[in-house]
């Protein structure tokens, strides 16, 4: 028996709200399968299983705030049957016996919609038979998160197809919202409340970062003439949907520079540096409703620029749709922020603890630049490094920025 616990999805997370279960007792799951959706105050995050097993008991109910590390569910080895004890679920139904549960399953009755008439609210077989003969309106078979999401997206639950074997989930609501777009719009009040909560969370983490981390900053101007020429040539052979943008080249150059300068890729914990298990670049993404998240592109140094481009697009799309996975928020080893599209010249960022560095890129602009003693106009960008002086010094940081520059001067090797 093992426990599936509330994960830590960032340095700013002490607890999370369980929004929705995507499994039930008896389900066999494998490492990486999505088990639940958790609200982290920044976004709704899909939480994966950390191991193979069979779901035994759902301990926490949707809507419950759960501290990091607390048990959400118990798991058993693959092939092991779950216990017959009642399972925590929305509205916490009281079931008198396994026979009642089997009867409900046979008749397709969702016990979370049944009111028990037995002692202490216990659901009896007669209650199940009555529910089967006179089913509750479909709207009662909706998870709390799906209800909240429907309000935020302006979706009428009566227009959401009702699955026959489970309640309506957030994914069902999103599918209808996508089909109705742009008609479905989030109510302003819900957006404002979530934006305010996120800003408070970000403020807390950034204040901690500036209070605890001795930042140092370095800046380098990088000539992108060769890189952009190579990118344009490469794009001729790619479909329109797969064509590269400069951000993909900057990410790959950063990942390779981090691989050759590992002291900037990791975490400061317990008064010491702990190197990252891989080069997992956190990509800063601004959300449409306001706020910021930085999910990870895993093993970015081992991916091609085309793969990084696809991964970046996928992260941005899912971040703005509230479909990030827990592992994407819990393990970035180095964050990259690119504000070039906003016209920003350079970015002097704040490190996201417990990471020890943040890389920023400004806009690509054509400016006078001397090459081999000849003055010309070249496409330039300003790269900045914010680093933790406890983990590294300016020499290491300078070597890192020089490595980013060197990689971009040889784009064919990216």
ABEGO torsion letter per residue (X at the ends): XBBBBBBBAEAABABBBBABBABBBGBBBBBGBBABBBBAGABBBBBBBABBEBBABBABBBGBBBBBGBBABBBBBBGBBBBABBBBBBGGBBBABAAAAAAAAAAGBBAAABBBABBGGBBBAAAAAAAAABBBBAAABBBAAAAAAAAAAGBBAAABBBBAABBBBAAAAAAAAAAAOAABBBBAAAAAAAAAAAAAAAAAAAAAAAAABBBBBBBBBBBAAAAAAAAAAAAAABBAAABBBAAAAAAAAAAAAAAABAAABEBBBGGBBBBBABBBBBBBBBBAAEEBBBBBBBGAAABBAAAAAAAAAAAAAAAAAGABBAAAAAABABBBBBAAAAGBABBBBBBBOABABBBBBBBBBBBBBBBGGBBBBBBBBBBBBBBBAAABBAAAAAAAAAAAAAAAABAAAX
